[in-house]
Amino acid sequence: MCTKRRFGRIFSPYYEALGHLPLKPGAAEILSFLKQRNVKIALATSTRAALAQRELADAGIDGYFDIVVGGDMIARSKPAPDIFLSAAKAVQLPPSGCYIIEDSYNGIRAAASANARPIMVPDQVAPDGEMENLAEQILPNLFETRAYLEKQI
């Protein structure tokens, strides 16, 4: 049986050898906008925190984030709300005051379960009825997400 931890030990060297992943279009712009508005920014990722921080640094965007919460820092992974509850606590905000931008079904489920404000920006899987019910907004890209947040913040 391959546990999550064992899988991570096996897979991580291959992932790290690939180099960093490209930024999604609009990522730098939305991060810059949020920082200009003095919005606290947390990254809540299933990836190990150290690897996520290295990825952010490699992409040149690590300075935007106030906190990184990795999957190795929580007991239960998405769709459990733990990672978002931990991130909200770290930035000293109630979950209901946090917008969570997600592209995955389990991420939206976790954000909704945390009583946060989920925004779905679909990547590989189109939203279904469940996602339409759980997400505050479903937006096609990060540029539209920024425009939405400009009206909210």
mmCIF file of the C-alpha atoms, coordinates in Angstrom:
data_MODEL
# 
_entry.id   MODEL 
# 
loop_
_atom_site.group_PDB 
_atom_site.id 
_atom_site.type_symbol 
_atom_site.label_atom_id 
_atom_site.label_alt_id 
_atom_site.label_comp_id 
_atom_site.label_asym_id 
_atom_site.label_entity_id 
_atom_site.label_seq_id 
_atom_site.pdbx_PDB_ins_code 
_atom_site.Cartn_x 
_atom_site.Cartn_y 
_atom_site.Cartn_z 
_atom_site.occupancy 
_atom_site.B_iso_or_equiv 
_atom_site.pdbx_formal_charge 
_atom_site.auth_seq_id 
_atom_site.auth_comp_id 
_atom_site.auth_asym_id 
_atom_site.auth_atom_id 
_atom_site.pdbx_PDB_model_num 
ATOM 1   C CA . MET A 1 1   ? 0.000   0.000  0.000   1.00 0.00 ? 1   MET A CA 1 
ATOM 2   C CA . CYS A 1 2   ? 1.297   3.438  -0.876  1.00 0.00 ? 2   CYS A CA 1 
ATOM 3   C CA . THR A 1 3   ? 0.483   5.966  1.836   1.00 0.00 ? 3   THR A CA 1 
ATOM 4   C CA . LYS A 1 4   ? 0.265   9.685  1.120   1.00 0.00 ? 4   LYS A CA 1 
ATOM 5   C CA . ARG A 1 5   ? 3.595   10.248 2.901   1.00 0.00 ? 5   ARG A CA 1 
ATOM 6   C CA . ARG A 1 6   ? 5.340   7.438  0.993   1.00 0.00 ? 6   ARG A CA 1 
ATOM 7   C CA . PHE A 1 7   ? 3.889   8.675  -2.300  1.00 0.00 ? 7   PHE A CA 1 
ATOM 8   C CA . GLY A 1 8   ? 5.239   12.142 -1.514  1.00 0.00 ? 8   GLY A CA 1 
ATOM 9   C CA . ARG A 1 9   ? 8.716   10.784 -0.823  1.00 0.00 ? 9   ARG A CA 1 
ATOM 10  C CA . ILE A 1 10  ? 8.683   8.867  -4.097  1.00 0.00 ? 10  ILE A CA 1 
ATOM 11  C CA . PHE A 1 11  ? 7.131   11.594 -6.244  1.00 0.00 ? 11  PHE A CA 1 
ATOM 12  C CA . SER A 1 12  ? 8.815   14.726 -4.830  1.00 0.00 ? 12  SER A CA 1 
ATOM 13  C CA . PRO A 1 13  ? 12.254  14.227 -6.428  1.00 0.00 ? 13  PRO A CA 1 
ATOM 14  C CA . TYR A 1 14  ? 10.647  13.894 -9.865  1.00 0.00 ? 14  TYR A CA 1 
ATOM 15  C CA . TYR A 1 15  ? 8.434   16.921 -9.298  1.00 0.00 ? 15  TYR A CA 1 
ATOM 16  C CA . GLU A 1 16  ? 11.386  18.992 -8.090  1.00 0.00 ? 16  GLU A CA 1 
ATOM 17  C CA . ALA A 1 17  ? 13.444  17.957 -11.123 1.00 0.00 ? 17  ALA A CA 1 
ATOM 18  C CA . LEU A 1 18  ? 10.817  19.403 -13.453 1.00 0.00 ? 18  LEU A CA 1 
ATOM 19  C CA . GLY A 1 19  ? 11.460  22.939 -12.281 1.00 0.00 ? 19  GLY A CA 1 
ATOM 20  C CA . HIS A 1 20  ? 8.819   25.442 -11.314 1.00 0.00 ? 20  HIS A CA 1 
ATOM 21  C CA . LEU A 1 21  ? 5.342   25.557 -12.743 1.00 0.00 ? 21  LEU A CA 1 
ATOM 22  C CA . PRO A 1 22  ? 4.364   28.589 -14.823 1.00 0.00 ? 22  PRO A CA 1 
ATOM 23  C CA . LEU A 1 23  ? 2.131   31.241 -13.270 1.00 0.00 ? 23  LEU A CA 1 
ATOM 24  C CA . LYS A 1 24  ? -1.459  31.295 -14.390 1.00 0.00 ? 24  LYS A CA 1 
ATOM 25  C CA . PRO A 1 25  ? -2.285  34.344 -16.511 1.00 0.00 ? 25  PRO A CA 1 
ATOM 26  C CA . GLY A 1 26  ? -3.354  37.175 -14.229 1.00 0.00 ? 26  GLY A CA 1 
ATOM 27  C CA . ALA A 1 27  ? -1.681  35.766 -11.100 1.00 0.00 ? 27  ALA A CA 1 
ATOM 28  C CA . ALA A 1 28  ? 0.941   38.511 -10.767 1.00 0.00 ? 28  ALA A CA 1 
ATOM 29  C CA . GLU A 1 29  ? -1.657  41.203 -11.449 1.00 0.00 ? 29  GLU A CA 1 
ATOM 30  C CA . ILE A 1 30  ? -4.129  39.977 -8.836  1.00 0.00 ? 30  ILE A CA 1 
ATOM 31  C CA . LEU A 1 31  ? -1.374  39.561 -6.238  1.00 0.00 ? 31  LEU A CA 1 
ATOM 32  C CA . SER A 1 32  ? -0.109  43.080 -6.916  1.00 0.00 ? 32  SER A CA 1 
ATOM 33  C CA . PHE A 1 33  ? -3.636  44.493 -6.665  1.00 0.00 ? 33  PHE A CA 1 
ATOM 34  C CA . LEU A 1 34  ? -4.272  42.739 -3.342  1.00 0.00 ? 34  LEU A CA 1 
ATOM 35  C CA . LYS A 1 35  ? -0.973  43.936 -1.877  1.00 0.00 ? 35  LYS A CA 1 
ATOM 36  C CA . GLN A 1 36  ? -1.709  47.519 -2.984  1.00 0.00 ? 36  GLN A CA 1 
ATOM 37  C CA . ARG A 1 37  ? -4.976  47.251 -1.043  1.00 0.00 ? 37  ARG A CA 1 
ATOM 38  C CA . ASN A 1 38  ? -3.100  45.867 2.002   1.00 0.00 ? 38  ASN A CA 1 
ATOM 39  C CA . VAL A 1 39  ? -5.030  42.601 1.834   1.00 0.00 ? 39  VAL A CA 1 
ATOM 40  C CA . LYS A 1 40  ? -3.407  39.725 3.717   1.00 0.00 ? 40  LYS A CA 1 
ATOM 41  C CA . ILE A 1 41  ? -2.575  36.901 1.338   1.00 0.00 ? 41  ILE A CA 1 
ATOM 42  C CA . ALA A 1 42  ? -2.181  33.261 2.337   1.00 0.00 ? 42  ALA A CA 1 
ATOM 43  C CA . LEU A 1 43  ? -1.356  30.302 0.157   1.00 0.00 ? 43  LEU A CA 1 
ATOM 44  C CA . ALA A 1 44  ? -3.116  27.135 1.318   1.00 0.00 ? 44  ALA A CA 1 
ATOM 45  C CA . THR A 1 45  ? -1.806  24.229 -0.732  1.00 0.00 ? 45  THR A CA 1 
ATOM 46  C CA . SER A 1 46  ? -1.763  20.455 -0.549  1.00 0.00 ? 46  SER A CA 1 
ATOM 47  C CA . THR A 1 47  ? 1.919   20.673 -1.459  1.00 0.00 ? 47  THR A CA 1 
ATOM 48  C CA . ARG A 1 48  ? 4.502   20.537 1.331   1.00 0.00 ? 48  ARG A CA 1 
ATOM 49  C CA . ALA A 1 49  ? 5.078   24.060 2.674   1.00 0.00 ? 49  ALA A CA 1 
ATOM 50  C CA . ALA A 1 50  ? 8.831   24.073 1.961   1.00 0.00 ? 50  ALA A CA 1 
ATOM 51  C CA . LEU A 1 51  ? 8.303   23.021 -1.655  1.00 0.00 ? 51  LEU A CA 1 
ATOM 52  C CA . ALA A 1 52  ? 5.509   25.588 -2.097  1.00 0.00 ? 52  ALA A CA 1 
ATOM 53  C CA . GLN A 1 53  ? 7.730   28.352 -0.706  1.00 0.00 ? 53  GLN A CA 1 
ATOM 54  C CA . ARG A 1 54  ? 10.505  27.344 -3.090  1.00 0.00 ? 54  ARG A CA 1 
ATOM 55  C CA . GLU A 1 55  ? 8.048   27.390 -6.012  1.00 0.00 ? 55  GLU A CA 1 
ATOM 56  C CA . LEU A 1 56  ? 6.865   30.875 -5.022  1.00 0.00 ? 56  LEU A CA 1 
ATOM 57  C CA . ALA A 1 57  ? 10.462  32.096 -4.790  1.00 0.00 ? 57  ALA A CA 1 
ATOM 58  C CA . ASP A 1 58  ? 11.360  30.546 -8.159  1.00 0.00 ? 58  ASP A CA 1 
ATOM 59  C CA . ALA A 1 59  ? 8.366   32.316 -9.710  1.00 0.00 ? 59  ALA A CA 1 
ATOM 60  C CA . GLY A 1 60  ? 9.376   35.607 -8.065  1.00 0.00 ? 60  GLY A CA 1 
ATOM 61  C CA . ILE A 1 61  ? 6.117   36.016 -6.155  1.00 0.00 ? 61  ILE A CA 1 
ATOM 62  C CA . ASP A 1 62  ? 7.057   34.856 -2.656  1.00 0.00 ? 62  ASP A CA 1 
ATOM 63  C CA . GLY A 1 63  ? 7.057   38.433 -1.349  1.00 0.00 ? 63  GLY A CA 1 
ATOM 64  C CA . TYR A 1 64  ? 3.313   38.736 -1.892  1.00 0.00 ? 64  TYR A CA 1 
ATOM 65  C CA . PHE A 1 65  ? 2.378   36.046 0.620   1.00 0.00 ? 65  PHE A CA 1 
ATOM 66  C CA . ASP A 1 66  ? 1.990   36.681 4.329   1.00 0.00 ? 66  ASP A CA 1 
ATOM 67  C CA . ILE A 1 67  ? 1.775   32.973 5.113   1.00 0.00 ? 67  ILE A CA 1 
ATOM 68  C CA . VAL A 1 68  ? 2.064   29.592 3.410   1.00 0.00 ? 68  VAL A CA 1 
ATOM 69  C CA . VAL A 1 69  ? 0.114   26.680 4.849   1.00 0.00 ? 69  VAL A CA 1 
ATOM 70  C CA . GLY A 1 70  ? 1.162   23.367 3.342   1.00 0.00 ? 70  GLY A CA 1 
ATOM 71  C CA . GLY A 1 71  ? -0.503  20.001 3.352   1.00 0.00 ? 71  GLY A CA 1 
ATOM 72  C CA . ASP A 1 72  ? 2.229   18.753 5.666   1.00 0.00 ? 72  ASP A CA 1 
ATOM 73  C CA . MET A 1 73  ? 1.049   21.219 8.337   1.00 0.00 ? 73  MET A CA 1 
ATOM 74  C CA . ILE A 1 74  ? -2.498  19.914 8.750   1.00 0.00 ? 74  ILE A CA 1 
ATOM 75  C CA . ALA A 1 75  ? -4.125  16.660 9.808   1.00 0.00 ? 75  ALA A CA 1 
ATOM 76  C CA . ARG A 1 76  ? -6.863  16.390 7.176   1.00 0.00 ? 76  ARG A CA 1 
ATOM 77  C CA . SER A 1 77  ? -6.615  17.406 3.540   1.00 0.00 ? 77  SER A CA 1 
ATOM 78  C CA . LYS A 1 78  ? -9.256  18.976 1.300   1.00 0.00 ? 78  LYS A CA 1 
ATOM 79  C CA . PRO A 1 79  ? -12.255 18.583 1.216   1.00 0.00 ? 79  PRO A CA 1 
ATOM 80  C CA . ALA A 1 80  ? -11.865 18.982 4.986   1.00 0.00 ? 80  ALA A CA 1 
ATOM 81  C CA . PRO A 1 81  ? -11.702 22.703 5.850   1.00 0.00 ? 81  PRO A CA 1 
ATOM 82  C CA . ASP A 1 82  ? -8.557  22.393 8.011   1.00 0.00 ? 82  ASP A CA 1 
ATOM 83  C CA . ILE A 1 83  ? -6.113  24.059 5.627   1.00 0.00 ? 83  ILE A CA 1 
ATOM 84  C CA . PHE A 1 84  ? -8.329  27.123 5.137   1.00 0.00 ? 84  PHE A CA 1 
ATOM 85  C CA . LEU A 1 85  ? -9.144  27.387 8.832   1.00 0.00 ? 85  LEU A CA 1 
ATOM 86  C CA . SER A 1 86  ? -5.414  27.293 9.577   1.00 0.00 ? 86  SER A CA 1 
ATOM 87  C CA . ALA A 1 87  ? -4.663  29.958 6.949   1.00 0.00 ? 87  ALA A CA 1 
ATOM 88  C CA . ALA A 1 88  ? -7.431  32.244 8.247   1.00 0.00 ? 88  ALA A CA 1 
ATOM 89  C CA . LYS A 1 89  ? -6.133  31.888 11.787  1.00 0.00 ? 89  LYS A CA 1 
ATOM 90  C CA . ALA A 1 90  ? -2.578  32.649 10.629  1.00 0.00 ? 90  ALA A CA 1 
ATOM 91  C CA . VAL A 1 91  ? -3.658  35.933 9.024   1.00 0.00 ? 91  VAL A CA 1 
ATOM 92  C CA . GLN A 1 92  ? -5.892  36.695 12.005  1.00 0.00 ? 92  GLN A CA 1 
ATOM 93  C CA . LEU A 1 93  ? -9.173  36.819 10.104  1.00 0.00 ? 93  LEU A CA 1 
ATOM 94  C CA . PRO A 1 94  ? -12.409 34.914 10.535  1.00 0.00 ? 94  PRO A CA 1 
ATOM 95  C CA . PRO A 1 95  ? -12.930 32.470 7.658   1.00 0.00 ? 95  PRO A CA 1 
ATOM 96  C CA . SER A 1 96  ? -16.053 34.419 6.669   1.00 0.00 ? 96  SER A CA 1 
ATOM 97  C CA . GLY A 1 97  ? -13.759 37.365 5.903   1.00 0.00 ? 97  GLY A CA 1 
ATOM 98  C CA . CYS A 1 98  ? -11.546 35.344 3.557   1.00 0.00 ? 98  CYS A CA 1 
ATOM 99  C CA . TYR A 1 99  ? -11.943 34.981 -0.183  1.00 0.00 ? 99  TYR A CA 1 
ATOM 100 C CA . ILE A 1 100 ? -10.559 31.656 -1.334  1.00 0.00 ? 100 ILE A CA 1 
ATOM 101 C CA . ILE A 1 101 ? -9.644  31.337 -4.991  1.00 0.00 ? 101 ILE A CA 1 
ATOM 102 C CA . GLU A 1 102 ? -9.730  27.691 -6.035  1.00 0.00 ? 102 GLU A CA 1 
ATOM 103 C CA . ASP A 1 103 ? -9.750  25.629 -9.197  1.00 0.00 ? 103 ASP A CA 1 
ATOM 104 C CA . SER A 1 104 ? -10.634 22.235 -7.729  1.00 0.00 ? 104 SER A CA 1 
ATOM 105 C CA . TYR A 1 105 ? -13.876 20.688 -6.545  1.00 0.00 ? 105 TYR A CA 1 
ATOM 106 C CA . ASN A 1 106 ? -12.341 19.613 -3.236  1.00 0.00 ? 106 ASN A CA 1 
ATOM 107 C CA . GLY A 1 107 ? -10.907 23.091 -2.727  1.00 0.00 ? 107 GLY A CA 1 
ATOM 108 C CA . ILE A 1 108 ? -14.327 24.681 -3.186  1.00 0.00 ? 108 ILE A CA 1 
ATOM 109 C CA . ARG A 1 109 ? -15.868 22.088 -0.873  1.00 0.00 ? 109 ARG A CA 1 
ATOM 110 C CA . ALA A 1 110 ? -13.227 22.821 1.766   1.00 0.00 ? 110 ALA A CA 1 
ATOM 111 C CA . ALA A 1 111 ? -13.658 26.594 1.446   1.00 0.00 ? 111 ALA A CA 1 
ATOM 112 C CA . ALA A 1 112 ? -17.434 26.342 1.755   1.00 0.00 ? 112 ALA A CA 1 
ATOM 113 C CA . SER A 1 113 ? -17.093 23.983 4.713   1.00 0.00 ? 113 SER A CA 1 
ATOM 114 C CA . ALA A 1 114 ? -14.812 26.545 6.399   1.00 0.00 ? 114 ALA A CA 1 
ATOM 115 C CA . ASN A 1 115 ? -17.569 29.166 5.957   1.00 0.00 ? 115 ASN A CA 1 
ATOM 116 C CA . ALA A 1 116 ? -15.221 31.211 3.785   1.00 0.00 ? 116 ALA A CA 1 
ATOM 117 C CA . ARG A 1 117 ? -16.023 32.955 0.495   1.00 0.00 ? 117 ARG A CA 1 
ATOM 118 C CA . PRO A 1 118 ? -15.026 30.550 -2.302  1.00 0.00 ? 118 PRO A CA 1 
ATOM 119 C CA . ILE A 1 119 ? -14.360 31.800 -5.803  1.00 0.00 ? 119 ILE A CA 1 
ATOM 120 C CA . MET A 1 120 ? -13.924 29.098 -8.401  1.00 0.00 ? 120 MET A CA 1 
ATOM 121 C CA . VAL A 1 121 ? -11.638 29.736 -11.343 1.00 0.00 ? 121 VAL A CA 1 
ATOM 122 C CA . PRO A 1 122 ? -11.968 26.435 -13.230 1.00 0.00 ? 122 PRO A CA 1 
ATOM 123 C CA . ASP A 1 123 ? -8.842  24.970 -14.736 1.00 0.00 ? 123 ASP A CA 1 
ATOM 124 C CA . GLN A 1 124 ? -9.211  21.465 -16.107 1.00 0.00 ? 124 GLN A CA 1 
ATOM 125 C CA . VAL A 1 125 ? -12.698 20.541 -14.891 1.00 0.00 ? 125 VAL A CA 1 
ATOM 126 C CA . ALA A 1 126 ? -15.781 22.638 -15.603 1.00 0.00 ? 126 ALA A CA 1 
ATOM 127 C CA . PRO A 1 127 ? -18.007 23.470 -12.629 1.00 0.00 ? 127 PRO A CA 1 
ATOM 128 C CA . ASP A 1 128 ? -21.117 21.397 -12.042 1.00 0.00 ? 128 ASP A CA 1 
ATOM 129 C CA . GLY A 1 129 ? -24.288 22.161 -10.100 1.00 0.00 ? 129 GLY A CA 1 
ATOM 130 C CA . GLU A 1 130 ? -22.641 21.420 -6.767  1.00 0.00 ? 130 GLU A CA 1 
ATOM 131 C CA . MET A 1 131 ? -19.880 23.947 -7.468  1.00 0.00 ? 131 MET A CA 1 
ATOM 132 C CA . GLU A 1 132 ? -22.437 26.528 -8.595  1.00 0.00 ? 132 GLU A CA 1 
ATOM 133 C CA . ASN A 1 133 ? -24.187 26.114 -5.238  1.00 0.00 ? 133 ASN A CA 1 
ATOM 134 C CA . LEU A 1 134 ? -21.024 26.210 -3.098  1.00 0.00 ? 134 LEU A CA 1 
ATOM 135 C CA . ALA A 1 135 ? -19.034 28.964 -4.810  1.00 0.00 ? 135 ALA A CA 1 
ATOM 136 C CA . GLU A 1 136 ? -19.772 32.626 -4.203  1.00 0.00 ? 136 GLU A CA 1 
ATOM 137 C CA . GLN A 1 137 ? -18.637 33.240 -7.777  1.00 0.00 ? 137 GLN A CA 1 
ATOM 138 C CA . ILE A 1 138 ? -17.411 31.161 -10.701 1.00 0.00 ? 138 ILE A CA 1 
ATOM 139 C CA . LEU A 1 139 ? -15.149 33.248 -12.901 1.00 0.00 ? 139 LEU A CA 1 
ATOM 140 C CA . PRO A 1 140 ? -13.326 32.258 -16.097 1.00 0.00 ? 140 PRO A CA 1 
ATOM 141 C CA . ASN A 1 141 ? -9.870  33.559 -15.193 1.00 0.00 ? 141 ASN A CA 1 
ATOM 142 C CA . LEU A 1 142 ? -7.820  35.552 -12.698 1.00 0.00 ? 142 LEU A CA 1 
ATOM 143 C CA . PHE A 1 143 ? -8.318  38.804 -14.615 1.00 0.00 ? 143 PHE A CA 1 
ATOM 144 C CA . GLU A 1 144 ? -12.083 38.514 -14.073 1.00 0.00 ? 144 GLU A CA 1 
ATOM 145 C CA . THR A 1 145 ? -11.427 37.511 -10.470 1.00 0.00 ? 145 THR A CA 1 
ATOM 146 C CA . ARG A 1 146 ? -9.431  40.686 -9.931  1.00 0.00 ? 146 ARG A CA 1 
ATOM 147 C CA . ALA A 1 147 ? -12.242 42.764 -11.444 1.00 0.00 ? 147 ALA A CA 1 
ATOM 148 C CA . TYR A 1 148 ? -14.726 41.069 -9.108  1.00 0.00 ? 148 TYR A CA 1 
ATOM 149 C CA . LEU A 1 149 ? -12.538 41.660 -6.054  1.00 0.00 ? 149 LEU A CA 1 
ATOM 150 C CA . GLU A 1 150 ? -12.023 45.320 -7.003  1.00 0.00 ? 150 GLU A CA 1 
ATOM 151 C CA . LYS A 1 151 ? -15.754 45.771 -6.431  1.00 0.00 ? 151 LYS A CA 1 
ATOM 152 C CA . GLN A 1 152 ? -15.723 43.812 -3.161  1.00 0.00 ? 152 GLN A CA 1 
ATOM 153 C CA . ILE A 1 153 ? -12.639 45.058 -1.343  1.00 0.00 ? 153 ILE A CA 1 
# 
